[in-house]
């Protein structure tokens, strides 16, 4: 499942930060927080404005926390 999210076409947009940020945001919407954290960290390492890099780093930390807490995953004991 995570492989699908990691396929970022960096050449689709001229700005690699945007390419990774879009992928990370999409992974967040799918509750794939581990993938999102990885993509946000990659975005942070791309040439961009300082504010964007700081935002990406904060999102990466948020997604790492969400992945550790297993947000978005259904608990085996939950009843519907």
N, CA, C and O atoms as a MOPAC input file, in Angstrom:
PM7 MOZYME 1SCF
protein

 N      0.82300 1    -1.18800 1     0.00000 1
 C      0.00000 1     0.00000 1     0.00000 1
 C      0.87100 1     1.25800 1     0.00000 1
 O      0.54400 1     2.22300 1    -0.69100 1
 N      1.94700 1     1.27000 1     0.74100 1
 C      2.77800 1     2.45900 1     0.83200 1
 C      3.53400 1     2.74200 1    -0.46600 1
 O      3.85600 1     3.89600 1    -0.74500 1
 N      3.81900 1     1.72700 1    -1.25200 1
 C      4.55000 1     1.93800 1    -2.49500 1
 C      3.80200 1     2.86100 1    -3.43200 1
 O      4.41400 1     3.70600 1    -4.08500 1
 N      2.49900 1     2.71900 1    -3.51000 1
 C      1.68500 1     3.56600 1    -4.37600 1
 C      1.89000 1     5.03500 1    -4.03100 1
 O      1.98700 1     5.87200 1    -4.92800 1
 N      1.95600 1     5.35400 1    -2.76100 1
 C      2.05000 1     6.73000 1    -2.31000 1
 C      3.44000 1     7.32300 1    -2.52200 1
 O      3.58600 1     8.53900 1    -2.64700 1
 N      4.44000 1     6.48300 1    -2.56000 1
 C      5.80700 1     6.98800 1    -2.69100 1
 C      6.17800 1     7.33300 1    -4.12100 1
 O      7.24200 1     7.90700 1    -4.34900 1
 N      5.33700 1     7.00200 1    -5.09300 1
 C      5.64200 1     7.31500 1    -6.48300 1
 C      5.29200 1     8.77100 1    -6.75900 1
 O      4.15600 1     9.09000 1    -7.11200 1
 N      6.25100 1     9.62900 1    -6.59800 1
 C      6.06800 1    11.05700 1    -6.82700 1
 C      6.78900 1    11.40400 1    -8.11500 1
 O      7.99400 1    11.18600 1    -8.23600 1
 N      6.05700 1    11.94300 1    -9.07800 1
 C      6.64800 1    12.36000 1   -10.33600 1
 C      7.19400 1    13.76900 1   -10.15400 1
 O      6.47200 1    14.75800 1   -10.28300 1
 N      8.47200 1    13.83300 1    -9.85400 1
 C      9.09300 1    15.13300 1    -9.58200 1
 C      9.10700 1    16.02100 1   -10.82100 1
 O      9.19300 1    17.24300 1   -10.70500 1
 N      9.02400 1    15.42600 1   -11.98800 1
 C      9.06500 1    16.20300 1   -13.22100 1
 C      7.68600 1    16.72600 1   -13.62200 1
 O      7.57700 1    17.53100 1   -14.54700 1
 N      6.63700 1    16.27700 1   -12.93900 1
 C      5.28400 1    16.71900 1   -13.26600 1
 C      5.08700 1    18.19200 1   -12.91000 1
 O      4.29300 1    18.88700 1   -13.54300 1
 N      5.79000 1    18.64800 1   -11.92800 1
 C      5.76600 1    20.06600 1   -11.55900 1
 C      7.21200 1    20.54200 1   -11.49100 1
 O      8.11800 1    19.75500 1   -11.21800 1
 N      7.41800 1    21.79900 1   -11.73400 1
 C      8.78800 1    22.32400 1   -11.73300 1
 C      9.36200 1    22.42500 1   -10.32700 1
 O     10.58000 1    22.44300 1   -10.15300 1
 N      8.50800 1    22.49000 1    -9.33800 1
 C      8.93500 1    22.66300 1    -7.96000 1
 C      8.85900 1    21.31700 1    -7.24000 1
 O      7.76700 1    20.80100 1    -7.00500 1
 N     10.00000 1    20.75500 1    -6.89400 1
 C     10.01800 1    19.44200 1    -6.23000 1
 C      9.40700 1    19.49300 1    -4.84200 1
 O      8.81800 1    18.51300 1    -4.38600 1
 N      9.54200 1    20.63500 1    -4.15900 1
 C      8.88300 1    20.77100 1    -2.85500 1
 C      7.38600 1    20.54100 1    -3.01200 1
 O      6.78700 1    19.79900 1    -2.23300 1
 N      6.78200 1    21.16800 1    -4.00500 1
 C      5.33900 1    21.03000 1    -4.24200 1
 C      4.98000 1    19.59100 1    -4.57700 1
 O      3.95600 1    19.08700 1    -4.11600 1
 N      5.79800 1    18.93200 1    -5.36400 1
 C      5.52200 1    17.53900 1    -5.72300 1
 C      5.45500 1    16.66300 1    -4.47800 1
 O      4.52100 1    15.87800 1    -4.31600 1
 N      6.43800 1    16.79600 1    -3.60300 1
 C      6.42700 1    16.00400 1    -2.36600 1
 C      5.30700 1    16.43300 1    -1.42900 1
 O      4.67400 1    15.58700 1    -0.79800 1
 N      5.05200 1    17.72300 1    -1.33000 1
 C      3.98900 1    18.21500 1    -0.45200 1
 C      2.62300 1    17.69500 1    -0.90700 1
 O      1.80100 1    17.29900 1    -0.08000 1
 N      2.38700 1    17.69500 1    -2.20400 1
 C      1.12000 1    17.16200 1    -2.71600 1
 C      0.97400 1    15.67800 1    -2.39600 1
 O     -0.09400 1    15.22100 1    -1.98900 1
 N      2.05000 1    14.94000 1    -2.58100 1
 C      2.01700 1    13.51300 1    -2.25100 1
 C      1.78900 1    13.27600 1    -0.77100 1
 O      1.04300 1    12.37500 1    -0.38500 1
 N      2.43100 1    14.08600 1     0.05500 1
 C      2.27400 1    13.94900 1     1.50500 1
 C      0.84600 1    14.26200 1     1.93200 1
 O      0.26900 1    13.55500 1     2.75800 1
 N      0.28300 1    15.31700 1     1.37000 1
 C     -1.09600 1    15.68600 1     1.71500 1
 C     -2.06700 1    14.58800 1     1.28900 1
 O     -3.01300 1    14.28100 1     2.01500 1
 N     -1.84100 1    14.00400 1     0.13200 1
 C     -2.70300 1    12.90700 1    -0.33100 1
 C     -2.56800 1    11.70100 1     0.59300 1
 O     -3.56600 1    11.05300 1     0.90800 1
 N     -1.35700 1    11.39500 1     1.02800 1
 C     -1.15300 1    10.27800 1     1.95100 1
 C     -1.84700 1    10.54400 1     3.28500 1
 O     -2.40700 1     9.62700 1     3.88600 1
 N     -1.81500 1    11.78200 1     3.74500 1
 C     -2.53500 1    12.13100 1     4.98300 1
 C     -4.02700 1    11.88900 1     4.82900 1
 O     -4.66500 1    11.35700 1     5.73800 1
 N     -4.59100 1    12.27400 1     3.69000 1
 C     -6.02900 1    12.07400 1     3.47300 1
 C     -6.39900 1    10.59900 1     3.47400 1
 O     -7.52600 1    10.24000 1     3.81500 1
 N     -5.45500 1     9.74400 1     3.09300 1
 C     -5.69500 1     8.29700 1     3.11100 1
 C     -5.31800 1     7.68100 1     4.46100 1
 O     -5.39600 1     6.46400 1     4.62700 1
 N     -4.91500 1     8.50500 1     5.41400 1
 C     -4.48700 1     8.07400 1     6.75300 1
 C     -3.24600 1     7.19400 1     6.67500 1
 O     -3.05400 1     6.32600 1     7.52700 1
 N     -2.40300 1     7.40100 1     5.66900 1
 C     -1.12000 1     6.70800 1     5.55200 1
 C     -0.04900 1     7.64100 1     6.12100 1
 O      0.76600 1     8.20500 1     5.39100 1
 N     -0.07800 1     7.78100 1     7.43300 1
 C      0.74500 1     8.78100 1     8.09400 1
 C      2.23600 1     8.48200 1     8.03300 1
 O      3.04900 1     9.40600 1     8.00800 1
 N      2.60500 1     7.21100 1     8.01000 1
 C      4.02900 1     6.89300 1     7.89400 1
 C      4.57600 1     7.34000 1     6.54000 1
 O      5.68400 1     7.86900 1     6.45700 1
 N      3.80300 1     7.12800 1     5.49200 1
 C      4.18900 1     7.56400 1     4.14700 1
 C      4.21700 1     9.08700 1     4.08800 1
 O      5.14100 1     9.68000 1     3.53100 1
 N      3.20000 1     9.71000 1     4.66600 1
 C      3.11600 1    11.17300 1     4.66000 1
 C      4.32400 1    11.79300 1     5.36800 1
 O      4.89600 1    12.76700 1     4.87900 1
 N      4.70700 1    11.23600 1     6.50600 1
 C      5.85500 1    11.76300 1     7.24900 1
 C      7.11900 1    11.69700 1     6.40100 1
 O      7.90500 1    12.64500 1     6.37300 1
 N      7.31300 1    10.57700 1     5.71100 1
 C      8.48600 1    10.42200 1     4.85000 1
 C      8.47900 1    11.46000 1     3.72800 1
 O      9.50800 1    12.06900 1     3.43400 1
 N      7.33100 1    11.65800 1     3.11000 1
 C      7.23500 1    12.61900 1     2.01200 1
 C      7.40400 1    14.05900 1     2.50000 1
 O      8.02000 1    14.87500 1     1.81500 1
 N      6.86400 1    14.37600 1     3.67800 1
 C      7.05700 1    15.72300 1     4.22300 1
 C      8.53200 1    15.97400 1     4.50200 1
 O      9.02100 1    17.08000 1     4.27300 1
 N      9.25200 1    14.96300 1     4.99500 1
 C     10.68600 1    15.13400 1     5.25900 1
 C     11.44900 1    15.34900 1     3.94800 1
 O     12.38100 1    16.15100 1     3.89400 1
 N     11.05400 1    14.63800 1     2.90300 1
 C     11.68300 1    14.85100 1     1.59900 1
 C     11.38800 1    16.25800 1     1.09600 1
 O     12.26500 1    16.91800 1     0.54000 1
 N     10.16000 1    16.71400 1     1.28900 1
 C      9.79400 1    18.06800 1     0.86300 1
 C     10.64400 1    19.09800 1     1.60100 1
 O     11.09200 1    20.08300 1     1.01500 1
 N     10.85600 1    18.86400 1     2.87300 1
 C     11.63600 1    19.79300 1     3.69700 1
 C     13.06300 1    19.93300 1     3.17000 1
 O     13.67300 1    20.99300 1     3.31100 1
 N     13.59100 1    18.88400 1     2.57100 1
 C     14.96900 1    18.90100 1     2.07800 1
 C     15.10600 1    19.46500 1     0.66900 1
 O     16.21900 1    19.58800 1     0.15900 1
 N     13.99500 1    19.80700 1     0.04100 1
 C     14.03100 1    20.41000 1    -1.28300 1
 C     14.25100 1    21.91600 1    -1.15100 1
 O     13.85600 1    22.51100 1    -0.14800 1
 N     14.86700 1    22.52800 1    -2.13600 1
 C     15.02100 1    23.99100 1    -2.09000 1
 C     13.64500 1    24.66200 1    -2.04300 1
 O     12.80800 1    24.45300 1    -2.92100 1
 N     13.43100 1    25.45400 1    -1.02200 1
 C     12.14900 1    26.14800 1    -0.87700 1
 C     12.33500 1    27.29200 1     0.12400 1
 O     13.41000 1    27.46600 1     0.69800 1
 N     11.28700 1    28.04700 1     0.31500 1
 C     11.32500 1    29.12200 1     1.30100 1
 C     11.41600 1    28.52700 1     2.70700 1
 O     10.93700 1    27.42200 1     2.95900 1
 N     12.02800 1    29.26500 1     3.59800 1
 C     12.19800 1    28.81100 1     4.97700 1
 C     10.85900 1    28.46900 1     5.62100 1
 O     10.75300 1    27.48000 1     6.34700 1
 N      9.84400 1    29.27700 1     5.36100 1
 C      8.51800 1    29.03300 1     5.94300 1
 C      7.96200 1    27.69000 1     5.46700 1
 O      7.36700 1    26.95200 1     6.25200 1
 N      8.15200 1    27.37500 1     4.19600 1
 C      7.67500 1    26.09400 1     3.66700 1
 C      8.43100 1    24.92900 1     4.29700 1
 O      7.83600 1    23.90400 1     4.63100 1
 N      9.72600 1    25.08700 1     4.45700 1
 C     10.52500 1    24.02900 1     5.06600 1
 C     10.09300 1    23.78700 1     6.51400 1
 O      9.99800 1    22.64200 1     6.95700 1
 N      9.83500 1    24.86600 1     7.24300 1
 C      9.37100 1    24.73300 1     8.63300 1
 C      8.00800 1    24.05600 1     8.68700 1
 O      7.76800 1    23.20700 1     9.54400 1
 N      7.11900 1    24.42800 1     7.77700 1
 C      5.79400 1    23.81000 1     7.72300 1
 C      5.92900 1    22.31300 1     7.43800 1
 O      5.27500 1    21.49300 1     8.08300 1
 N      6.77300 1    21.96300 1     6.48100 1
 C      6.96200 1    20.55900 1     6.12600 1
 C      7.50400 1    19.76600 1     7.31100 1
 O      7.08100 1    18.63500 1     7.55100 1
 N      8.42900 1    20.35300 1     8.04300 1
 C      8.99300 1    19.67200 1     9.20600 1
 C      7.93600 1    19.46700 1    10.29100 1
 O      7.88300 1    18.40400 1    10.91100 1
 N      7.09900 1    20.47200 1    10.52400 1
 C      6.01500 1    20.33500 1    11.50600 1
 C      5.01900 1    19.26100 1    11.08200 1
 O      4.57300 1    18.46600 1    11.90900 1
 N      4.66700 1    19.23600 1     9.78800 1
 C      3.74000 1    18.21500 1     9.28200 1
 C      4.35900 1    16.82400 1     9.42700 1
 O      3.66900 1    15.86900 1     9.78100 1
 N      5.66000 1    16.71300 1     9.15200 1
 C      6.33400 1    15.41700 1     9.28300 1
 C      6.26600 1    14.92600 1    10.72300 1
 O      5.98500 1    13.75400 1    10.97000 1
 N      6.52300 1    15.82100 1    11.67200 1
 C      6.43900 1    15.44900 1    13.08700 1
 C      5.02100 1    15.04200 1    13.47200 1
 O      4.81800 1    14.06400 1    14.19200 1
 N      4.03900 1    15.80600 1    12.98300 1
 C      2.63300 1    15.48000 1    13.25000 1
 C      2.29700 1    14.09600 1    12.70700 1
 O      1.67700 1    13.28700 1    13.39900 1
 N      2.70600 1    13.82300 1    11.46900 1
 C      2.38300 1    12.54000 1    10.83600 1
 C      3.10000 1    11.37800 1    11.51400 1
 O      2.55100 1    10.28100 1    11.61900 1
 N      4.32700 1    11.61900 1    11.97400 1
 C      5.04700 1    10.57700 1    12.71300 1
 C      4.28800 1    10.23000 1    13.98300 1
 O      4.13400 1     9.05400 1    14.31400 1
 N      3.81600 1    11.23600 1    14.68800 1
 C      3.02000 1    11.02200 1    15.89900 1
 C      1.72700 1    10.27600 1    15.56900 1
 O      1.34900 1     9.34600 1    16.28200 1
 N      1.05600 1    10.67400 1    14.50800 1
 C     -0.19500 1    10.02800 1    14.11200 1
 C      0.03700 1     8.56500 1    13.75200 1
 O     -0.77500 1     7.70300 1    14.09000 1
 N      1.14100 1     8.28500 1    13.07000 1
 C      1.46400 1     6.89500 1    12.70200 1
 C      1.74400 1     6.06000 1    13.95100 1
 O      1.30400 1     4.91400 1    14.04200 1
 N      2.47400 1     6.63000 1    14.91500 1
 C      2.78100 1     5.91300 1    16.14700 1
 C      1.52100 1     5.61200 1    16.94400 1
 O      1.41700 1     4.56800 1    17.58900 1
 N      0.56800 1     6.53100 1    16.89400 1
 C     -0.68300 1     6.33700 1    17.63600 1
 C     -1.72600 1     5.58500 1    16.82200 1
 O     -2.83000 1     5.32100 1    17.29800 1
 N     -1.36100 1     5.24200 1    15.58300 1
 C     -2.20700 1     4.44200 1    14.68500 1
 C     -3.53800 1     5.13700 1    14.38700 1
 O     -4.58300 1     4.49100 1    14.31300 1
 N     -3.48500 1     6.45800 1    14.21800 1
 C     -4.69000 1     7.19400 1    13.85600 1
 C     -5.18000 1     6.72600 1    12.50300 1
 O     -4.38500 1     6.40100 1    11.62100 1
 N     -6.47300 1     6.69300 1    12.34600 1
 C     -7.06900 1     6.34600 1    11.06600 1
 C     -7.18300 1     4.85400 1    10.81900 1
 O     -7.78900 1     4.43600 1     9.83200 1
 N     -6.61000 1     4.03900 1    11.70300 1
 C     -6.69900 1     2.58900 1    11.55500 1
 C     -7.79800 1     2.07700 1    12.46000 1
 O     -7.89900 1     2.46800 1    13.62300 1
 N     -8.60000 1     1.21600 1    11.92400 1
 C     -9.68600 1     0.64900 1    12.72200 1
 C     -9.12500 1    -0.35500 1    13.70800 1
 O     -8.29300 1    -1.19400 1    13.36400 1
 N     -9.59000 1    -0.25500 1    14.92100 1
 C     -9.18200 1    -1.17900 1    15.96600 1
 C     -9.89100 1    -2.51000 1    15.75100 1
 O    -11.07400 1    -2.53700 1    15.41200 1
 N     -9.17100 1    -3.61700 1    15.94900 1
 C     -9.75800 1    -4.93700 1    15.76700 1
 C    -10.94100 1    -5.16300 1    16.70900 1
 O    -11.83800 1    -5.94900 1    16.40300 1
 N    -10.94400 1    -4.48200 1    17.84200 1
 C    -11.99500 1    -4.70100 1    18.83000 1
 C    -13.19700 1    -3.77100 1    18.61900 1
 O    -14.21200 1    -3.91100 1    19.30100 1
 N    -13.08900 1    -2.83600 1    17.69000 1
 C    -14.22300 1    -1.91500 1    17.46400 1
 C    -15.41500 1    -2.66000 1    16.88100 1
 O    -15.26600 1    -3.55800 1    16.05200 1
 N    -16.57600 1    -2.27300 1    17.32600 1
 C    -17.79000 1    -2.82600 1    16.73300 1
 C    -18.44100 1    -1.74700 1    15.90200 1
 O    -18.38700 1    -0.56200 1    16.23100 1
 N    -19.04400 1    -2.17000 1    14.84000 1
 C    -19.65700 1    -1.20600 1    13.93200 1
 C    -21.13300 1    -1.10100 1    14.20200 1
 O    -21.83000 1    -0.33600 1    13.53600 1

